[in-house]
Amino acid sequence: MEIKNQTKCYEYFAAANGYTGFRSYFKAAFDPTKFTRLFILKGGPGTGKNTLMRDAYEKFKERLNSSELIYCSSDTSSLDGVIMATEKGRIGIIDGTAPHMTDPSYPGCVDEIVNLGEYWNKDELIRNRDSIERLAREKSGAYKRAYSFLSLAGRCENEIDNVIKDAFADEGFGIEKHRTKNAGKLIDAFGKDGKYQLNTLSAFTENVIGIVGLWDSDQLYLKRISAMYSSDDITIYPSALSDSKIKAVYIKSENTAYISNPSDGTDLNKTIDVSDLLDIEKIKLNTSYLEKLCAVKESLLWNSCDEFKKASDTHFMLEDIYNKYGEKYKDSLY
């Protein structure tokens, strides 16, 4: 990330690319009833939405009680939103364009649209219409292929779950949907850079424990942990790829977080291997089949990642066009 974590500055995702397609948690993360002011940015690629959010954060960060940086799940170097808590209330600035279209709920008194498209040189954009339409089609096609690969990978994941479920007796290892509610915050993503995990929990948690294990034994462990605490004391972070799987669990009363298969570079107090929760004898007969399923799934995920990269490259080409003909924006907004 380009913006370094400051005191009381937390980083999250509010959307995810997963096996079932694109999931947006914007309504929960940016609930207008929880804001004093909410600015919804509109405008095409390259009009300065990300730049405006970064500049606003940099300008006011020293005067904030706390802040949250919400990153784009497809391109983790780009912001989808900024939340700034001040003495006078919470201020939010968000990208209100597709695929997480957002419009004001309480126009004027809470939220309002900031249209960065006002600063376009429309005549020049019209002259470049053919290029813009072609690039937009290429970008859309790449996203469709990326989600197709993800859907197929999800089918492999479901088959793996079906094969190994008997090894967990009657407990299962999924999580109930109602226990995944966490104000729209995720700590991992899947996009052009593949699987990506933020180090958010380490920033405000005293004890961070990594949970690893064979064939989803980590999921059973985290399910057991989550069942031990009241809903007021626990925050469950669903996995980006599947909201029925747990990425992390935070226990408020103990100031402790458990993270499933933490990425390299995660600040951990310790790691626990929970493979012994699995009845390995019930897996042995299907080992070869499971290994093939995993190989196919990983190949599909790689191809999906490649398509997200193509979509991102095309998006940057569109940004170049809009940047070229956005001089008025640069002169007028700052």
C-alpha positions in Angstrom: 0.0 0.0 0.0 1.2 3.5 -0.8 -0.3 5.1 2.3 1.5 3.9 5.5 -0.7 2.9 8.5 -0.9 5.8 10.9 -2.1 5.7 14.5 -5.8 4.8 14.6 -5.8 4.3 10.8 -7.4 1.0 9.8 -7.4 -0.6 6.3 -10.2 -2.7 4.9 -12.0 -3.8 1.8 -15.7 -3.3 1.4 -16.2 -5.5 -1.7 -14.9 -8.8 -3.0 -14.3 -10.8 -6.1 -15.4 -14.3 -5.2 -16.7 -17.7 -6.5 -20.2 -16.3 -6.8 -19.1 -13.1 -8.6 -18.7 -9.5 -7.2 -20.0 -8.9 -3.7 -20.4 -5.3 -2.4 -20.6 -4.4 1.3 -20.9 -0.7 0.6 -24.3 -0.4 2.1 -23.0 -1.6 5.4 -19.6 0.1 5.3 -21.1 3.4 4.2 -24.4 3.5 6.0 -25.4 7.2 5.8 -27.1 7.1 9.2 -23.7 6.6 10.7 -22.1 9.7 9.0 -22.3 13.4 9.6 -21.4 14.0 5.9 -20.9 11.5 3.1 -19.5 12.7 -0.3 -20.2 10.3 -3.2 -17.8 10.8 -6.1 -19.0 10.2 -9.6 -17.0 10.3 -12.9 -15.2 8.1 -15.3 -11.8 6.5 -15.1 -9.0 9.0 -14.6 -11.1 11.8 -13.3 -9.4 11.9 -10.0 -11.6 9.9 -7.5 -8.7 8.0 -6.0 -6.5 11.1 -6.0 -9.1 13.3 -4.3 -9.7 10.7 -1.5 -5.9 10.3 -0.9 -5.4 14.1 -0.9 -8.3 14.6 1.6 -6.9 12.0 3.9 -3.3 13.4 3.8 -4.6 16.9 4.4 -6.7 16.1 7.5 -5.1 12.9 9.0 -3.2 14.8 11.8 -6.5 16.2 13.0 -8.5 13.0 13.0 -9.5 10.9 16.0 -9.4 7.9 13.7 -9.6 7.0 10.1 -10.3 4.0 7.8 -8.9 3.5 4.3 -11.1 1.3 2.1 -9.2 -0.3 -0.8 -10.4 -1.5 -4.2 -10.6 -5.3 -4.2 -9.5 -5.6 -7.8 -6.7 -3.1 -7.6 -5.3 -2.9 -4.1 -3.3 0.2 -4.8 -6.5 2.2 -5.4 -8.9 3.5 -2.8 -12.7 2.9 -2.9 -13.4 5.1 0.1 -12.1 7.1 3.1 -13.7 7.4 6.5 -12.5 10.2 8.8 -13.7 10.5 12.4 -13.5 14.1 13.8 -14.7 15.8 17.0 -17.8 16.9 15.0 -18.6 13.5 13.5 -17.7 11.0 10.8 -17.0 12.2 7.3 -16.9 9.8 4.4 -15.7 10.1 0.8 -16.5 7.1 -1.5 -16.3 6.0 -5.1 -19.9 5.8 -6.1 -19.4 4.4 -9.6 -19.8 0.8 -10.9 -19.5 -1.9 -9.7 -20.6 -0.4 -6.4 -23.0 2.2 -7.6 -24.1 4.5 -4.7 -26.6 7.4 -4.7 -27.6 9.7 -1.9 -30.1 8.4 0.7 -30.5 11.8 2.5 -29.5 14.3 -0.2 -28.0 17.5 1.0 -28.4 17.0 4.8 -26.1 13.9 4.9 -24.8 12.7 1.6 -24.3 14.4 -1.7 -22.8 13.7 -5.1 -19.5 15.3 -6.3 -19.5 15.0 -10.1 -15.9 15.1 -11.2 -17.2 14.7 -14.8 -17.8 18.4 -14.8 -14.1 18.9 -15.5 -13.9 16.9 -18.6 -13.1 18.3 -22.0 -16.2 16.8 -23.6 -15.3 17.8 -27.2 -12.0 15.9 -27.0 -13.7 12.9 -25.4 -16.2 12.8 -28.2 -13.4 12.7 -30.7 -11.9 9.7 -28.9 -15.3 7.9 -28.7 -14.2 4.9 -30.8 -11.1 4.2 -28.6 -13.1 4.7 -25.4 -15.9 2.3 -26.6 -13.4 -0.3 -27.7 -11.4 -0.2 -24.5 -14.6 -0.4 -22.4 -15.7 -3.5 -24.3 -12.3 -5.1 -23.8 -12.4 -4.3 -20.1 -15.9 -5.7 -19.7 -15.0 -8.9 -21.6 -11.9 -9.4 -19.3 -14.1 -9.0 -16.2 -16.6 -11.5 -17.6 -13.9 -14.1 -18.2 -12.4 -13.5 -14.8 -15.7 -14.2 -13.1 -16.3 -17.2 -15.3 -12.9 -18.7 -14.1 -13.8 -17.8 -10.5 -17.2 -19.6 -10.8 -15.5 -22.8 -12.1 -13.0 -22.6 -9.3 -15.9 -22.3 -6.9 -17.3 -25.5 -8.2 -14.0 -27.2 -7.5 -14.1 -25.8 -4.0 -17.6 -27.1 -3.4 -16.6 -30.6 -4.6 -13.6 -30.5 -2.2 -15.9 -29.6 0.6 -18.3 -32.4 -0.3 -15.4 -34.9 -0.3 -13.9 -33.9 3.0 -17.0 -33.2 5.0 -17.2 -36.7 6.4 -13.8 -36.2 8.0 -15.3 -33.6 10.3 -18.0 -36.0 11.6 -21.3 -34.0 12.1 -19.7 -30.7 12.9 -19.2 -29.4 9.4 -17.0 -26.4 8.8 -19.1 -23.7 7.2 -20.3 -20.6 9.1 -23.9 -19.4 9.4 -24.5 -16.4 7.2 -25.9 -14.3 10.1 -22.6 -14.5 12.0 -20.6 -13.0 9.2 -22.0 -9.5 9.7 -19.1 -7.1 10.5 -20.1 -3.7 9.2 -19.0 -4.5 5.7 -15.3 -5.0 6.4 -13.0 -7.6 4.9 -9.2 -8.0 5.3 -8.4 -10.0 2.2 -9.1 -9.7 -1.5 -8.7 -11.4 -4.9 -7.9 -9.5 -8.0 -5.1 -8.6 -10.4 -2.5 -9.3 -7.8 -4.0 -12.7 -6.9 -4.8 -13.3 -3.2 -4.0 -10.3 -1.0 -4.3 -9.8 2.7 -4.1 -6.5 4.7 -2.2 -6.5 8.0 -5.1 -4.6 9.6 -5.7 -6.8 12.6 -2.1 -6.6 13.7 -2.4 -2.8 13.8 -4.9 -2.8 16.7 -4.8 -6.2 18.2 -2.6 -7.3 21.0 -2.5 -11.0 20.1 -2.6 -12.2 16.5 -2.6 -15.9 16.0 -2.3 -17.7 12.6 -4.4 -20.8 12.1 -3.2 -23.3 9.5 -4.2 -26.9 8.7 -4.9 -29.5 6.1 -8.1 -29.6 4.2 -10.1 -26.8 5.9 -9.3 -28.0 9.4 -8.6 -24.3 10.1 -12.3 -23.6 9.3 -13.5 -26.0 11.9 -11.2 -24.5 14.5 -12.4 -20.9 13.7 -16.0 -22.1 13.8 -15.5 -23.5 17.2 -13.8 -20.3 18.4 -16.7 -18.1 17.0 -19.3 -20.3 18.8 -17.7 -19.6 22.2 -18.5 -15.9 22.3 -21.5 -13.6 22.1 -22.2 -11.7 18.9 -21.4 -8.4 20.8 -17.9 -9.7 21.6 -16.9 -11.2 18.2 -16.2 -9.9 14.7 -16.1 -12.5 11.9 -14.3 -11.5 8.7 -15.5 -13.7 5.8 -13.2 -14.8 3.1 -13.1 -12.7 0.0 -13.4 -15.8 -2.3 -16.3 -17.3 -0.3 -18.5 -15.6 2.3 -19.3 -19.1 3.8 -15.6 -19.4 4.9 -13.9 -17.5 7.7 -10.8 -15.5 7.0 -10.4 -14.1 10.5 -12.1 -13.9 13.9 -11.5 -11.0 16.4 -12.4 -11.4 20.1 -12.9 -7.9 21.6 -12.8 -8.9 25.3 -9.5 -10.7 24.8 -8.1 -8.3 22.2 -7.1 -11.4 20.2 -7.4 -12.2 16.5 -7.2 -15.5 14.7 -6.4 -15.4 11.0 -6.8 -18.4 8.6 -3.8 -19.1 6.5 -2.1 -15.7 7.0 -0.1 -14.4 4.2 3.6 -13.9 4.3 4.5 -10.7 6.2 1.5 -10.9 8.6 2.6 -9.8 12.1 1.8 -12.8 14.2 2.4 -13.7 17.9 2.3 -17.4 17.0 0.9 -20.0 14.5 -1.1 -23.0 15.3 -1.4 -26.1 13.1 -4.9 -27.7 13.7 -4.6 -30.5 11.2 -5.2 -33.0 14.0 -8.9 -31.9 14.0 -9.2 -33.9 10.7 -9.8 -37.6 10.6 -7.1 -38.2 8.0 -8.1 -41.9 7.5 -11.4 -40.7 6.0 -9.4 -38.6 3.5 -6.8 -41.2 2.3 -9.0 -43.0 -0.2 -9.7 -39.7 -2.0 -6.3 -38.1 -1.7 -5.5 -38.3 -5.4 -8.9 -36.9 -6.4 -8.5 -34.1 -4.0 -5.1 -33.2 -5.2 -6.3 -33.1 -8.8 -9.2 -30.8 -7.7 -6.9 -28.5 -6.0 -4.6 -28.3 -9.0 -7.5 -27.5 -11.3 -8.8 -24.9 -8.8 -5.4 -23.2 -8.6 -5.1 -23.1 -12.3 -8.6 -21.5 -12.6 -7.7 -18.9 -10.0 -4.5 -18.1 -11.9 -6.4 -17.6 -15.1 -8.9 -15.4 -13.3 -6.1 -13.3 -11.9 -4.7 -13.0 -15.4 -8.0 -11.6 -16.7 -8.2 -9.2 -13.8 -4.8 -7.9 -14.9 -6.0 -7.5 -18.4 -9.1 -5.6 -17.2 -6.8 -3.4 -15.1 -4.4 -2.7 -18.0 -7.4 -1.7 -20.1 -8.7 0.5 -17.3 -5.3 2.3 -17.2 -5.5 3.0 -20.9 -8.9 4.6 -20.4 -7.5 6.6 -17.5 -4.8 7.9 -19.9 -7.4 9.2 -22.2 -9.4 10.9 -19.5 -6.3 12.3 -17.8 -5.2 13.8 -21.1 -8.4 15.7 -21.4 -9.0 16.6 -17.8 -6.8 19.7 -17.4 -9.8 21.8 -16.3 -10.3 19.4 -13.3 -6.7 19.7 -12.2 -6.8 23.5 -12.3 -10.2 24.0 -10.8 -10.5 21.5 -7.9 -7.2 22.3 -6.0 
